[in-house]
Amino acid sequence: MTKHTRITTKELTKVVEKAEQLYNRYRAPESIAEILEITNDEIIVKFKGSFCETCGLYDWIEDMKYILKDLGVNTEIVGIVNMDNDAYIGVFKLHKLRK
């Protein structure tokens, strides 16, 4: 049996920053992600761009979830808040983080 250790805040921050870079590399300029906050149980991300809101807004935000998963961080989208000027806030709840 493999021993699991919890991921540190510093390690989590590095992974989330990498996810932001990957997201923006492949989705900008239609959608640009900006990490606003990382807490013990949530990641708050601002999404801004010219993405089509009616045919896939959730998909643009959900893409971040899959990038995080590919980097070893499992999340669940627990909220999407519509901001002014074509921006949305995605709230990602962190699940058990292990190395």
Biopython code that builds the backbone (N, CA, C, O; Angstrom):
import numpy as np
from Bio.PDB.StructureBuilder import StructureBuilder

atoms = [
    (1, "MET", "N", (0.851, -1.176, 0.000)),
    (1, "MET", "CA", (0.000, 0.000, 0.000)),
    (1, "MET", "C", (0.896, 1.238, 0.000)),
    (1, "MET", "O", (1.863, 1.312, 0.758)),
    (2, "THR", "N", (0.572, 2.198, -0.845)),
    (2, "THR", "CA", (1.352, 3.422, -0.942)),
    (2, "THR", "C", (0.905, 4.418, 0.107)),
    (2, "THR", "O", (-0.291, 4.627, 0.310)),
    (3, "LYS", "N", (1.856, 5.021, 0.760)),
    (3, "LYS", "CA", (1.534, 6.045, 1.753)),
    (3, "LYS", "C", (1.284, 7.366, 1.023)),
    (3, "LYS", "O", (2.078, 7.779, 0.178)),
    (4, "HIS", "N", (0.181, 8.014, 1.356)),
    (4, "HIS", "CA", (-0.168, 9.299, 0.756)),
    (4, "HIS", "C", (0.109, 10.408, 1.746)),
    (4, "HIS", "O", (-0.154, 10.273, 2.941)),
    (5, "THR", "N", (0.641, 11.504, 1.238)),
    (5, "THR", "CA", (0.829, 12.694, 2.067)),
    (5, "THR", "C", (0.015, 13.828, 1.477)),
    (5, "THR", "O", (-0.215, 13.874, 0.269)),
    (6, "ARG", "N", (-0.414, 14.729, 2.320)),
    (6, "ARG", "CA", (-1.209, 15.860, 1.853)),
    (6, "ARG", "C", (-0.339, 16.823, 1.071)),
    (6, "ARG", "O", (0.834, 17.017, 1.391)),
    (7, "ILE", "N", (-0.908, 17.415, 0.065)),
    (7, "ILE", "CA", (-0.222, 18.418, -0.736)),
    (7, "ILE", "C", (-0.149, 19.710, 0.089)),
    (7, "ILE", "O", (-1.101, 20.059, 0.788)),
    (8, "THR", "N", (0.960, 20.399, 0.005)),
    (8, "THR", "CA", (1.118, 21.643, 0.752)),
    (8, "THR", "C", (0.462, 22.799, -0.006)),
    (8, "THR", "O", (0.178, 22.692, -1.199)),
    (9, "THR", "N", (0.229, 23.891, 0.697)),
    (9, "THR", "CA", (-0.352, 25.080, 0.077)),
    (9, "THR", "C", (0.562, 25.599, -1.030)),
    (9, "THR", "O", (0.093, 26.026, -2.085)),
    (10, "LYS", "N", (1.847, 25.557, -0.784)),
    (10, "LYS", "CA", (2.817, 26.015, -1.784)),
    (10, "LYS", "C", (2.748, 25.145, -3.041)),
    (10, "LYS", "O", (2.771, 25.668, -4.155)),
    (11, "GLU", "N", (2.663, 23.838, -2.872)),
    (11, "GLU", "CA", (2.551, 22.923, -4.006)),
    (11, "GLU", "C", (1.243, 23.142, -4.759)),
    (11, "GLU", "O", (1.219, 23.143, -5.990)),
    (12, "LEU", "N", (0.159, 23.327, -4.015)),
    (12, "LEU", "CA", (-1.141, 23.583, -4.629)),
    (12, "LEU", "C", (-1.094, 24.865, -5.460)),
    (12, "LEU", "O", (-1.606, 24.904, -6.579)),
    (13, "THR", "N", (-0.484, 25.903, -4.911)),
    (13, "THR", "CA", (-0.385, 27.171, -5.624)),
    (13, "THR", "C", (0.372, 26.997, -6.933)),
    (13, "THR", "O", (-0.033, 27.548, -7.956)),
    (14, "LYS", "N", (1.451, 26.249, -6.918)),
    (14, "LYS", "CA", (2.221, 25.999, -8.147)),
    (14, "LYS", "C", (1.383, 25.276, -9.188)),
    (14, "LYS", "O", (1.416, 25.620, -10.370)),
    (15, "VAL", "N", (0.631, 24.272, -8.748)),
    (15, "VAL", "CA", (-0.204, 23.503, -9.674)),
    (15, "VAL", "C", (-1.297, 24.396, -10.261)),
    (15, "VAL", "O", (-1.562, 24.341, -11.462)),
    (16, "VAL", "N", (-1.924, 25.206, -9.436)),
    (16, "VAL", "CA", (-3.003, 26.081, -9.907)),
    (16, "VAL", "C", (-2.451, 27.129, -10.873)),
    (16, "VAL", "O", (-3.097, 27.450, -11.870)),
    (17, "GLU", "N", (-1.282, 27.655, -10.592)),
    (17, "GLU", "CA", (-0.656, 28.615, -11.508)),
    (17, "GLU", "C", (-0.336, 27.954, -12.849)),
    (17, "GLU", "O", (-0.502, 28.571, -13.901)),
    (18, "LYS", "N", (0.117, 26.714, -12.814)),
    (18, "LYS", "CA", (0.389, 25.968, -14.043)),
    (18, "LYS", "C", (-0.908, 25.741, -14.822)),
    (18, "LYS", "O", (-0.927, 25.855, -16.048)),
    (19, "ALA", "N", (-1.980, 25.424, -14.115)),
    (19, "ALA", "CA", (-3.284, 25.232, -14.762)),
    (19, "ALA", "C", (-3.736, 26.522, -15.447)),
    (19, "ALA", "O", (-4.257, 26.487, -16.562)),
    (20, "GLU", "N", (-3.536, 27.649, -14.785)),
    (20, "GLU", "CA", (-3.894, 28.944, -15.362)),
    (20, "GLU", "C", (-3.104, 29.183, -16.656)),
    (20, "GLU", "O", (-3.672, 29.619, -17.657)),
    (21, "GLN", "N", (-1.806, 28.901, -16.636)),
    (21, "GLN", "CA", (-0.964, 29.072, -17.830)),
    (21, "GLN", "C", (-1.442, 28.184, -18.971)),
    (21, "GLN", "O", (-1.565, 28.643, -20.107)),
    (22, "LEU", "N", (-1.712, 26.917, -18.674)),
    (22, "LEU", "CA", (-2.178, 25.998, -19.713)),
    (22, "LEU", "C", (-3.522, 26.426, -20.275)),
    (22, "LEU", "O", (-3.731, 26.404, -21.488)),
    (23, "TYR", "N", (-4.423, 26.810, -19.401)),
    (23, "TYR", "CA", (-5.746, 27.252, -19.836)),
    (23, "TYR", "C", (-5.604, 28.416, -20.817)),
    (23, "TYR", "O", (-6.179, 28.404, -21.906)),
    (24, "ASN", "N", (-4.836, 29.410, -20.413)),
    (24, "ASN", "CA", (-4.705, 30.620, -21.239)),
    (24, "ASN", "C", (-3.936, 30.355, -22.528)),
    (24, "ASN", "O", (-4.194, 31.002, -23.544)),
    (25, "ARG", "N", (-3.000, 29.418, -22.502)),
    (25, "ARG", "CA", (-2.232, 29.102, -23.709)),
    (25, "ARG", "C", (-3.150, 28.585, -24.808)),
    (25, "ARG", "O", (-2.976, 28.925, -25.979)),
    (26, "TYR", "N", (-4.126, 27.767, -24.435)),
    (26, "TYR", "CA", (-4.955, 27.114, -25.437)),
    (26, "TYR", "C", (-6.331, 27.750, -25.635)),
    (26, "TYR", "O", (-7.020, 27.421, -26.601)),
    (27, "ARG", "N", (-6.739, 28.636, -24.760)),
    (27, "ARG", "CA", (-8.091, 29.187, -24.867)),
    (27, "ARG", "C", (-8.154, 30.688, -25.110)),
    (27, "ARG", "O", (-9.196, 31.210, -25.506)),
    (28, "ALA", "N", (-7.055, 31.380, -24.877)),
    (28, "ALA", "CA", (-7.027, 32.828, -25.129)),
    (28, "ALA", "C", (-6.989, 33.055, -26.636)),
    (28, "ALA", "O", (-6.388, 32.252, -27.349)),
    (29, "PRO", "N", (-7.589, 34.090, -27.132)),
    (29, "PRO", "CA", (-8.214, 35.205, -26.419)),
    (29, "PRO", "C", (-9.702, 35.019, -26.146)),
    (29, "PRO", "O", (-10.323, 35.882, -25.524)),
    (30, "GLU", "N", (-10.301, 33.884, -26.608)),
    (30, "GLU", "CA", (-11.734, 33.693, -26.386)),
    (30, "GLU", "C", (-12.087, 33.656, -24.908)),
    (30, "GLU", "O", (-13.131, 34.165, -24.500)),
    (31, "SER", "N", (-11.226, 33.059, -24.113)),
    (31, "SER", "CA", (-11.439, 33.001, -22.667)),
    (31, "SER", "C", (-10.083, 33.074, -21.976)),
    (31, "SER", "O", (-9.150, 32.353, -22.329)),
    (32, "ILE", "N", (-9.992, 33.953, -20.993)),
    (32, "ILE", "CA", (-8.759, 34.123, -20.228)),
    (32, "ILE", "C", (-9.093, 33.900, -18.759)),
    (32, "ILE", "O", (-10.016, 34.506, -18.215)),
    (33, "ALA", "N", (-8.321, 33.019, -18.131)),
    (33, "ALA", "CA", (-8.520, 32.709, -16.710)),
    (33, "ALA", "C", (-7.533, 33.521, -15.877)),
    (33, "ALA", "O", (-6.383, 33.727, -16.263)),
    (34, "GLU", "N", (-8.017, 33.971, -14.728)),
    (34, "GLU", "CA", (-7.172, 34.665, -13.763)),
    (34, "GLU", "C", (-7.498, 34.114, -12.379)),
    (34, "GLU", "O", (-8.630, 34.230, -11.911)),
    (35, "ILE", "N", (-6.515, 33.519, -11.731)),
    (35, "ILE", "CA", (-6.725, 32.987, -10.386)),
    (35, "ILE", "C", (-6.877, 34.162, -9.431)),
    (35, "ILE", "O", (-6.000, 35.021, -9.344)),
    (36, "LEU", "N", (-7.993, 34.191, -8.718)),
    (36, "LEU", "CA", (-8.236, 35.267, -7.767)),
    (36, "LEU", "C", (-7.861, 34.876, -6.343)),
    (36, "LEU", "O", (-7.348, 35.691, -5.576)),
    (37, "GLU", "N", (-8.127, 33.607, -5.997)),
    (37, "GLU", "CA", (-7.887, 33.183, -4.611)),
    (37, "GLU", "C", (-7.762, 31.666, -4.543)),
    (37, "GLU", "O", (-8.446, 30.930, -5.255)),
    (38, "ILE", "N", (-6.872, 31.226, -3.668)),
    (38, "ILE", "CA", (-6.720, 29.804, -3.372)),
    (38, "ILE", "C", (-6.822, 29.659, -1.864)),
    (38, "ILE", "O", (-6.026, 30.237, -1.124)),
    (39, "THR", "N", (-7.804, 28.886, -1.409)),
    (39, "THR", "CA", (-7.964, 28.656, 0.024)),
    (39, "THR", "C", (-7.756, 27.171, 0.301)),
    (39, "THR", "O", (-7.404, 26.407, -0.598)),
    (40, "ASN", "N", (-7.973, 26.777, 1.531)),
    (40, "ASN", "CA", (-7.820, 25.365, 1.891)),
    (40, "ASN", "C", (-8.821, 24.465, 1.189)),
    (40, "ASN", "O", (-8.566, 23.274, 1.010)),
    (41, "ASP", "N", (-9.961, 25.025, 0.787)),
    (41, "ASP", "CA", (-10.976, 24.169, 0.179)),
    (41, "ASP", "C", (-11.571, 24.693, -1.126)),
    (41, "ASP", "O", (-12.459, 24.056, -1.692)),
    (42, "GLU", "N", (-11.096, 25.843, -1.615)),
    (42, "GLU", "CA", (-11.640, 26.389, -2.851)),
    (42, "GLU", "C", (-10.582, 27.104, -3.679)),
    (42, "GLU", "O", (-9.582, 27.608, -3.169)),
    (43, "ILE", "N", (-10.849, 27.125, -4.977)),
    (43, "ILE", "CA", (-10.072, 27.927, -5.912)),
    (43, "ILE", "C", (-11.073, 28.840, -6.598)),
    (43, "ILE", "O", (-12.075, 28.370, -7.137)),
    (44, "ILE", "N", (-10.811, 30.136, -6.581)),
    (44, "ILE", "CA", (-11.701, 31.115, -7.198)),
    (44, "ILE", "C", (-10.997, 31.642, -8.453)),
    (44, "ILE", "O", (-9.876, 32.145, -8.385)),
    (45, "VAL", "N", (-11.674, 31.517, -9.598)),
    (45, "VAL", "CA", (-11.071, 31.888, -10.875)),
    (45, "VAL", "C", (-12.001, 32.831, -11.622)),
    (45, "VAL", "O", (-13.206, 32.596, -11.716)),
    (46, "LYS", "N", (-11.422, 33.903, -12.151)),
    (46, "LYS", "CA", (-12.167, 34.836, -12.993)),
    (46, "LYS", "C", (-11.931, 34.440, -14.446)),
    (46, "LYS", "O", (-10.795, 34.211, -14.861)),
    (47, "PHE", "N", (-13.018, 34.363, -15.214)),
    (47, "PHE", "CA", (-12.957, 34.061, -16.639)),
    (47, "PHE", "C", (-13.494, 35.267, -17.392)),
    (47, "PHE", "O", (-14.590, 35.752, -17.110)),
    (48, "LYS", "N", (-12.720, 35.739, -18.342)),
    (48, "LYS", "CA", (-13.124, 36.910, -19.113)),
    (48, "LYS", "C", (-12.781, 36.652, -20.569)),
    (48, "LYS", "O", (-11.762, 36.036, -20.883)),
    (49, "GLY", "N", (-13.642, 37.129, -21.450)),
    (49, "GLY", "CA", (-13.347, 36.978, -22.865)),
    (49, "GLY", "C", (-14.588, 37.084, -23.719)),
    (49, "GLY", "O", (-15.656, 37.494, -23.263)),
    (50, "SER", "N", (-14.419, 36.704, -24.966)),
    (50, "SER", "CA", (-15.522, 36.801, -25.927)),
    (50, "SER", "C", (-16.201, 35.458, -26.147)),
    (50, "SER", "O", (-16.884, 35.261, -27.152)),
    (51, "PHE", "N", (-16.013, 34.521, -25.196)),
    (51, "PHE", "CA", (-16.604, 33.192, -25.357)),
    (51, "PHE", "C", (-18.117, 33.284, -25.518)),
    (51, "PHE", "O", (-18.767, 34.205, -25.022)),
    (52, "CYS", "N", (-18.645, 32.306, -26.222)),
    (52, "CYS", "CA", (-20.088, 32.272, -26.461)),
    (52, "CYS", "C", (-20.796, 31.835, -25.179)),
    (52, "CYS", "O", (-20.606, 30.715, -24.705)),
    (53, "GLU", "N", (-21.599, 32.716, -24.634)),
    (53, "GLU", "CA", (-22.280, 32.422, -23.372)),
    (53, "GLU", "C", (-23.433, 31.441, -23.551)),
    (53, "GLU", "O", (-23.697, 30.630, -22.664)),
    (54, "THR", "N", (-24.110, 31.505, -24.672)),
    (54, "THR", "CA", (-25.310, 30.691, -24.830)),
    (54, "THR", "C", (-25.016, 29.259, -25.251)),
    (54, "THR", "O", (-25.810, 28.360, -24.973)),
    (55, "CYS", "N", (-23.888, 29.032, -25.916)),
    (55, "CYS", "CA", (-23.641, 27.691, -26.425)),
    (55, "CYS", "C", (-22.528, 26.954, -25.687)),
    (55, "CYS", "O", (-22.072, 25.911, -26.156)),
    (56, "GLY", "N", (-22.086, 27.464, -24.559)),
    (56, "GLY", "CA", (-21.062, 26.704, -23.876)),
    (56, "GLY", "C", (-20.335, 27.419, -22.762)),
    (56, "GLY", "O", (-19.179, 27.102, -22.483)),
    (57, "LEU", "N", (-20.971, 28.365, -22.123)),
    (57, "LEU", "CA", (-20.311, 29.072, -21.017)),
    (57, "LEU", "C", (-19.797, 28.092, -19.980)),
    (57, "LEU", "O", (-18.655, 28.199, -19.533)),
    (58, "TYR", "N", (-20.632, 27.141, -19.596)),
    (58, "TYR", "CA", (-20.226, 26.170, -18.577)),
    (58, "TYR", "C", (-19.009, 25.379, -19.060)),
    (58, "TYR", "O", (-18.129, 25.044, -18.267)),
    (59, "ASP", "N", (-18.961, 25.081, -20.359)),
    (59, "ASP", "CA", (-17.840, 24.317, -20.918)),
    (59, "ASP", "C", (-16.521, 25.074, -20.769)),
    (59, "ASP", "O", (-15.493, 24.471, -20.462)),
    (60, "TRP", "N", (-16.544, 26.385, -20.983)),
    (60, "TRP", "CA", (-15.319, 27.183, -20.844)),
    (60, "TRP", "C", (-14.789, 27.105, -19.409)),
    (60, "TRP", "O", (-13.583, 27.010, -19.180)),
    (61, "ILE", "N", (-15.694, 27.147, -18.475)),
    (61, "ILE", "CA", (-15.294, 27.105, -17.066)),
    (61, "ILE", "C", (-14.922, 25.682, -16.665)),
    (61, "ILE", "O", (-13.962, 25.466, -15.925)),
    (62, "GLU", "N", (-15.682, 24.725, -17.156)),
    (62, "GLU", "CA", (-15.408, 23.326, -16.840)),
    (62, "GLU", "C", (-14.041, 22.879, -17.368)),
    (62, "GLU", "O", (-13.425, 21.981, -16.794)),
    (63, "ASP", "N", (-13.570, 23.486, -18.438)),
    (63, "ASP", "CA", (-12.247, 23.150, -18.962)),
    (63, "ASP", "C", (-11.165, 23.304, -17.887)),
    (63, "ASP", "O", (-10.218, 22.519, -17.850)),
    (64, "MET", "N", (-11.298, 24.300, -17.022)),
    (64, "MET", "CA", (-10.313, 24.497, -15.953)),
    (64, "MET", "C", (-10.329, 23.302, -15.003)),
    (64, "MET", "O", (-9.279, 22.865, -14.531)),
    (65, "LYS", "N", (-11.507, 22.783, -14.728)),
    (65, "LYS", "CA", (-11.624, 21.611, -13.859)),
    (65, "LYS", "C", (-10.813, 20.442, -14.421)),
    (65, "LYS", "O", (-10.128, 19.743, -13.673)),
    (66, "TYR", "N", (-10.890, 20.231, -15.730)),
    (66, "TYR", "CA", (-10.188, 19.107, -16.349)),
    (66, "TYR", "C", (-8.676, 19.338, -16.410)),
    (66, "TYR", "O", (-7.898, 18.392, -16.281)),
    (67, "ILE", "N", (-8.267, 20.565, -16.601)),
    (67, "ILE", "CA", (-6.832, 20.871, -16.573)),
    (67, "ILE", "C", (-6.288, 20.611, -15.174)),
    (67, "ILE", "O", (-5.233, 19.997, -15.016)),
    (68, "LEU", "N", (-7.012, 21.078, -14.159)),
    (68, "LEU", "CA", (-6.586, 20.822, -12.778)),
    (68, "LEU", "C", (-6.506, 19.317, -12.513)),
    (68, "LEU", "O", (-5.564, 18.843, -11.879)),
    (69, "LYS", "N", (-7.491, 18.579, -12.997)),
    (69, "LYS", "CA", (-7.503, 17.128, -12.788)),
    (69, "LYS", "C", (-6.288, 16.471, -13.443)),
    (69, "LYS", "O", (-5.667, 15.582, -12.860)),
    (70, "ASP", "N", (-5.955, 16.911, -14.655)),
    (70, "ASP", "CA", (-4.781, 16.369, -15.336)),
    (70, "ASP", "C", (-3.500, 16.636, -14.550)),
    (70, "ASP", "O", (-2.530, 15.887, -14.659)),
    (71, "LEU", "N", (-3.503, 17.706, -13.759)),
    (71, "LEU", "CA", (-2.343, 18.065, -12.942)),
    (71, "LEU", "C", (-2.422, 17.478, -11.540)),
    (71, "LEU", "O", (-1.575, 17.776, -10.698)),
    (72, "GLY", "N", (-3.438, 16.640, -11.276)),
    (72, "GLY", "CA", (-3.534, 15.941, -10.002)),
    (72, "GLY", "C", (-4.392, 16.592, -8.940)),
    (72, "GLY", "O", (-4.367, 16.170, -7.784)),
    (73, "VAL", "N", (-5.156, 17.621, -9.309)),
    (73, "VAL", "CA", (-6.016, 18.309, -8.336)),
    (73, "VAL", "C", (-7.471, 18.106, -8.744)),
    (73, "VAL", "O", (-7.914, 18.637, -9.763)),
    (74, "ASN", "N", (-8.208, 17.341, -7.954)),
    (74, "ASN", "CA", (-9.618, 17.085, -8.242)),
    (74, "ASN", "C", (-10.487, 18.169, -7.634)),
    (74, "ASN", "O", (-10.352, 18.518, -6.461)),
    (75, "THR", "N", (-11.384, 18.695, -8.460)),
    (75, "THR", "CA", (-12.274, 19.765, -8.025)),
    (75, "THR", "C", (-13.690, 19.494, -8.500)),
    (75, "THR", "O", (-13.946, 18.605, -9.312)),
    (76, "GLU", "N", (-14.588, 20.287, -7.967)),
    (76, "GLU", "CA", (-15.990, 20.274, -8.375)),
    (76, "GLU", "C", (-16.418, 21.731, -8.495)),
    (76, "GLU", "O", (-16.119, 22.542, -7.618)),
    (77, "ILE", "N", (-17.104, 22.061, -9.561)),
    (77, "ILE", "CA", (-17.601, 23.427, -9.721)),
    (77, "ILE", "C", (-18.819, 23.585, -8.835)),
    (77, "ILE", "O", (-19.814, 22.879, -8.998)),
    (78, "VAL", "N", (-18.737, 24.517, -7.893)),
    (78, "VAL", "CA", (-19.849, 24.719, -6.961)),
    (78, "VAL", "C", (-20.542, 26.058, -7.172)),
    (78, "VAL", "O", (-21.547, 26.349, -6.524)),
    (79, "GLY", "N", (-20.007, 26.872, -8.075)),
    (79, "GLY", "CA", (-20.662, 28.136, -8.339)),
    (79, "GLY", "C", (-20.086, 28.841, -9.542)),
    (79, "GLY", "O", (-18.888, 28.779, -9.818)),
    (80, "ILE", "N", (-20.981, 29.520, -10.255)),
    (80, "ILE", "CA", (-20.586, 30.393, -11.358)),
    (80, "ILE", "C", (-21.340, 31.693, -11.152)),
    (80, "ILE", "O", (-22.570, 31.710, -11.108)),
    (81, "VAL", "N", (-20.598, 32.776, -11.027)),
    (81, "VAL", "CA", (-21.202, 34.078, -10.763)),
    (81, "VAL", "C", (-20.967, 34.972, -11.974)),
    (81, "VAL", "O", (-19.833, 35.122, -12.427)),
    (82, "ASN", "N", (-22.033, 35.563, -12.495)),
    (82, "ASN", "CA", (-21.943, 36.468, -13.633)),
    (82, "ASN", "C", (-21.538, 37.848, -13.130)),
    (82, "ASN", "O", (-22.243, 38.456, -12.326)),
    (83, "MET", "N", (-20.417, 38.328, -13.602)),
    (83, "MET", "CA", (-19.956, 39.670, -13.267)),
    (83, "MET", "C", (-20.267, 40.587, -14.443)),
    (83, "MET", "O", (-20.667, 40.121, -15.509)),
    (84, "ASP", "N", (-20.086, 41.881, -14.250)),
    (84, "ASP", "CA", (-20.266, 42.820, -15.357)),
    (84, "ASP", "C", (-19.136, 42.656, -16.367)),
    (84, "ASP", "O", (-18.146, 41.975, -16.100)),
    (85, "ASN", "N", (-19.292, 43.274, -17.507)),
    (85, "ASN", "CA", (-18.339, 43.323, -18.618)),
    (85, "ASN", "C", (-17.746, 41.969, -19.008)),
    (85, "ASN", "O", (-16.530, 41.781, -18.989)),
    (86, "ASP", "N", (-18.621, 41.037, -19.358)),
    (86, "ASP", "CA", (-18.222, 39.743, -19.928)),
    (86, "ASP", "C", (-17.275, 38.930, -19.050)),
    (86, "ASP", "O", (-16.385, 38.256, -19.567)),
    (87, "ALA", "N", (-17.449, 38.983, -17.764)),
    (87, "ALA", "CA", (-16.607, 38.210, -16.852)),
    (87, "ALA", "C", (-17.481, 37.322, -15.971)),
    (87, "ALA", "O", (-18.608, 37.670, -15.619)),
    (88, "TYR", "N", (-16.927, 36.174, -15.632)),
    (88, "TYR", "CA", (-17.594, 35.224, -14.756)),
    (88, "TYR", "C", (-16.597, 34.746, -13.719)),
    (88, "TYR", "O", (-15.398, 34.661, -13.983)),
    (89, "ILE", "N", (-17.097, 34.438, -12.553)),
    (89, "ILE", "CA", (-16.276, 33.879, -11.487)),
    (89, "ILE", "C", (-16.675, 32.415, -11.339)),
    (89, "ILE", "O", (-17.850, 32.096, -11.158)),
    (90, "GLY", "N", (-15.679, 31.526, -11.419)),
    (90, "GLY", "CA", (-15.908, 30.110, -11.186)),
    (90, "GLY", "C", (-15.361, 29.733, -9.821)),
    (90, "GLY", "O", (-14.230, 30.072, -9.473)),
    (91, "VAL", "N", (-16.177, 29.029, -9.057)),
    (91, "VAL", "CA", (-15.767, 28.573, -7.724)),
    (91, "VAL", "C", (-15.596, 27.061, -7.789)),
    (91, "VAL", "O", (-16.541, 26.324, -8.070)),
    (92, "PHE", "N", (-14.375, 26.617, -7.524)),
    (92, "PHE", "CA", (-14.019, 25.206, -7.596)),
    (92, "PHE", "C", (-13.735, 24.687, -6.192)),
    (92, "PHE", "O", (-12.825, 25.173, -5.520)),
    (93, "LYS", "N", (-14.494, 23.726, -5.757)),
    (93, "LYS", "CA", (-14.277, 23.115, -4.447)),
    (93, "LYS", "C", (-13.230, 22.023, -4.591)),
    (93, "LYS", "O", (-13.328, 21.160, -5.463)),
    (94, "LEU", "N", (-12.232, 22.072, -3.728)),
    (94, "LEU", "CA", (-11.164, 21.074, -3.755)),
    (94, "LEU", "C", (-11.618, 19.798, -3.073)),
    (94, "LEU", "O", (-12.302, 19.831, -2.049)),
    (95, "HIS", "N", (-11.232, 18.683, -3.649)),
    (95, "HIS", "CA", (-11.463, 17.379, -3.033)),
    (95, "HIS", "C", (-10.157, 16.901, -2.425)),
    (95, "HIS", "O", (-9.119, 17.534, -2.614)),
    (96, "LYS", "N", (-10.195, 15.824, -1.719)),
    (96, "LYS", "CA", (-9.022, 15.305, -1.023)),
    (96, "LYS", "C", (-7.771, 15.442, -1.874)),
    (96, "LYS", "O", (-7.651, 14.832, -2.936)),
    (97, "LEU", "N", (-6.859, 16.241, -1.394)),
    (97, "LEU", "CA", (-5.618, 16.485, -2.127)),
    (97, "LEU", "C", (-4.519, 15.597, -1.590)),
    (97, "LEU", "O", (-4.154, 15.668, -0.416)),
    (98, "ARG", "N", (-4.012, 14.784, -2.443)),
    (98, "ARG", "CA", (-2.919, 13.882, -2.076)),
    (98, "ARG", "C", (-1.852, 13.973, -3.153)),
    (98, "ARG", "O", (-2.136, 14.300, -4.305)),
    (99, "LYS", "N", (-0.646, 13.685, -2.768)),
    (99, "LYS", "CA", (0.447, 13.641, -3.735)),
    (99, "LYS", "C", (0.326, 12.385, -4.556)),
    (99, "LYS", "O", (1.149, 12.142, -5.438)),
]
sb = StructureBuilder()
sb.init_structure("model")
sb.init_model(0)
sb.init_chain("A")
sb.init_seg("    ")
for serial, (resi, resn, name, xyz) in enumerate(atoms, 1):
    if name == "N":
        sb.init_residue(resn, " ", resi, " ")
    sb.init_atom(name, np.array(xyz, "f"), 0.0, 1.0, " ", f" {name:<3s}", serial, name[0])
structure = sb.get_structure()
